[in-house]
Amino acid sequence: MKVEKKVARIAFPPDIEPGDTYYRWKFRGSDWQRSKTYPDRKQLTRSAFLIEAYELDDRYQSMSSDLSEPDEVDVLINEITEIADGVRTLGEGAQESLENMPESLQDSSPVADLLQERMDGCETWAEELDQVASDLETFRDDWNQLLEDKDTTQEMLDDHITQLDNILTVVTCPF
């Protein structure tokens, strides 16, 4: 699929006026899609699997490491656990699709290979998210110790927050 950048000669409701720069893309057998901003990856696919995977990844990538309260680490852990559960559900859906195929196609078809890749990718992704949640639990325990220690400096807290950034940036969507 090709995304084109254009300048509007006519208005395209609801928000593109003549003279505006816009992007357009098209799926086979459908009308042009238009937007003033470059389309995100969810807009460039019709795959329900990929749309869900991208939504889960967007949830994870939008998480913030700004901590104003120590309890916010628990919120991050819960959110990551929910995302990992969503990834597992996504993988189970791919497995069900594979199992619903005729047996003769399950071993040697391109669709079966794609479904197997998706199942494996979801399993790996969920394991990585579980590891992040585990690392965050360790971070939380260390954080609480730092807060209780009277000798803790602001620099020590800032260094610990940097570790949190490193923990959160290790996982990306494999699709």
C-alpha positions as CSV (number, residue, x, y, z in Angstrom):
1,M,0.0,0.0,0.0
2,K,1.2,3.4,-0.8
3,V,0.5,6.6,1.2
4,E,0.5,9.8,-0.8
5,K,1.0,13.3,0.4
6,K,-1.2,15.8,-1.6
7,V,-2.5,19.3,-1.6
8,A,-6.3,19.6,-1.7
9,R,-7.8,21.3,-4.7
10,I,-11.3,20.7,-3.3
11,A,-12.7,20.2,0.2
12,F,-12.9,16.7,1.6
13,P,-15.3,16.6,4.6
14,P,-15.0,16.8,7.5
15,D,-11.7,18.7,7.9
16,I,-9.7,19.0,4.7
17,E,-10.2,22.4,3.0
18,P,-8.8,23.5,-0.4
19,G,-5.1,24.3,0.0
20,D,-4.6,21.9,2.9
21,T,-1.9,19.3,2.8
22,Y,-3.3,15.8,3.4
23,Y,-2.4,12.2,3.1
24,R,-4.3,9.6,1.2
25,W,-4.2,5.8,1.0
26,K,-6.4,3.1,-0.5
27,F,-7.1,-0.5,0.1
28,R,-7.8,-2.7,-2.9
29,G,-11.5,-2.4,-3.8
30,S,-12.3,0.5,-1.6
31,D,-12.4,4.3,-1.7
32,W,-9.5,6.6,-0.8
33,Q,-9.0,7.3,2.9
34,R,-7.8,10.8,3.7
35,S,-6.3,12.5,6.8
36,K,-4.4,15.7,7.6
37,T,-1.9,13.6,9.6
38,Y,0.1,10.7,8.4
39,P,-2.0,7.5,9.0
40,D,-0.9,5.4,12.0
41,R,-0.2,1.7,11.5
42,K,-3.7,0.7,12.7
43,Q,-5.2,2.7,9.8
44,L,-2.9,1.0,7.3
45,T,-4.1,-2.6,7.9
46,R,-7.4,-4.5,7.7
47,S,-6.1,-7.3,9.9
48,A,-8.1,-7.5,13.1
49,F,-5.1,-9.3,14.6
50,L,-2.7,-6.5,13.8
51,I,-5.1,-3.8,14.9
52,E,-5.4,-5.4,18.3
53,A,-1.7,-6.0,18.5
54,Y,-1.0,-2.4,17.7
55,E,-3.6,-1.2,20.2
56,L,-1.9,-3.3,22.9
57,D,1.5,-2.0,21.9
58,D,0.3,1.6,21.9
59,R,-1.1,1.1,25.5
60,Y,2.3,-0.2,26.6
61,Q,4.3,2.5,24.7
62,S,2.2,5.3,26.2
63,M,3.0,4.3,29.8
64,S,4.8,7.0,31.7
65,S,7.7,6.6,34.1
66,D,6.8,9.8,35.9
67,L,6.4,8.9,39.5
68,S,4.8,11.3,41.9
69,E,3.6,8.5,44.2
70,P,5.2,5.1,45.0
71,D,1.9,3.4,44.4
72,E,2.1,4.4,40.7
73,V,4.5,1.5,40.2
74,D,1.7,-0.9,41.2
75,V,-0.5,0.7,38.6
76,L,2.2,0.2,36.0
77,I,2.5,-3.5,37.0
78,N,-1.2,-4.0,36.8
79,E,-1.4,-2.4,33.4
80,I,1.5,-4.4,32.0
81,T,-0.1,-7.6,33.4
82,E,-3.4,-6.7,31.6
83,I,-1.5,-6.0,28.4
84,A,0.3,-9.4,28.7
85,D,-3.1,-11.1,29.2
86,G,-4.4,-9.4,26.0
87,V,-1.3,-10.5,24.1
88,R,-1.9,-14.1,25.3
89,T,-5.6,-13.9,24.2
90,L,-4.4,-12.7,20.8
91,G,-2.1,-15.7,20.5
92,E,-4.9,-18.0,21.6
93,G,-7.1,-16.6,18.8
94,A,-4.4,-17.3,16.3
95,Q,-4.1,-20.9,17.7
96,E,-7.9,-21.4,17.4
97,S,-7.8,-20.2,13.8
98,L,-5.0,-22.7,13.1
99,E,-6.9,-25.5,14.7
100,N,-10.0,-24.6,12.7
101,M,-8.2,-25.1,9.4
102,P,-8.4,-28.4,7.6
103,E,-5.5,-30.7,8.8
104,S,-4.0,-30.9,5.4
105,L,-3.5,-27.2,5.4
106,Q,-2.2,-26.9,9.0
107,D,1.2,-28.2,8.2
108,S,2.2,-26.7,4.9
109,S,0.2,-23.7,4.0
110,P,1.3,-20.0,4.0
111,V,-1.6,-19.2,6.2
112,A,-0.6,-21.9,8.7
113,D,2.9,-20.5,8.8
114,L,1.6,-17.0,9.4
115,L,-0.6,-18.2,12.2
116,Q,2.3,-20.1,13.8
117,E,4.5,-17.0,13.6
118,R,1.8,-15.0,15.3
119,M,1.4,-17.5,18.0
120,D,5.1,-17.6,18.6
121,G,5.4,-13.9,18.5
122,C,2.6,-13.5,21.0
123,E,4.1,-16.0,23.4
124,T,7.5,-14.3,23.3
125,W,5.9,-10.8,23.6
126,A,3.8,-11.9,26.7
127,E,6.9,-13.4,28.3
128,E,8.8,-10.2,27.8
129,L,6.0,-8.2,29.4
130,D,5.9,-10.6,32.3
131,Q,9.6,-10.0,32.8
132,V,9.0,-6.3,32.8
133,A,6.3,-6.7,35.4
134,S,8.7,-8.8,37.5
135,D,11.5,-6.2,37.1
136,L,9.0,-3.5,38.2
137,E,8.2,-5.4,41.3
138,T,11.9,-5.5,42.2
139,F,12.1,-1.8,41.3
140,R,9.1,-1.1,43.6
141,D,10.7,-2.9,46.5
142,D,14.0,-1.1,46.0
143,W,12.2,2.2,45.6
144,N,10.4,1.7,48.9
145,Q,13.7,1.0,50.6
146,L,15.2,4.2,49.2
147,L,12.2,6.2,50.5
148,E,12.5,4.7,54.0
149,D,16.3,5.2,54.2
150,K,17.1,8.6,55.8
151,D,20.4,8.8,53.9
152,T,18.7,8.7,50.5
153,T,19.5,11.8,48.3
154,Q,17.5,13.2,45.5
155,E,20.3,12.1,43.1
156,M,19.8,8.5,44.3
157,L,16.1,8.7,43.6
158,D,16.7,10.2,40.2
159,D,19.1,7.4,39.3
160,H,16.5,4.9,40.4
161,I,13.9,6.6,38.1
162,T,16.4,6.3,35.2
163,Q,16.4,2.5,35.9
164,L,12.6,2.6,35.5
165,D,12.9,4.2,32.1
166,N,15.3,1.4,31.1
167,I,12.9,-1.3,32.3
168,L,10.0,0.1,30.3
169,T,11.8,0.6,27.0
170,V,12.9,-3.0,26.5
171,V,9.6,-4.4,24.9
172,T,8.2,-3.7,21.5
173,C,5.5,-5.3,19.4
174,P,7.0,-8.0,17.2
175,F,4.5,-7.5,14.4
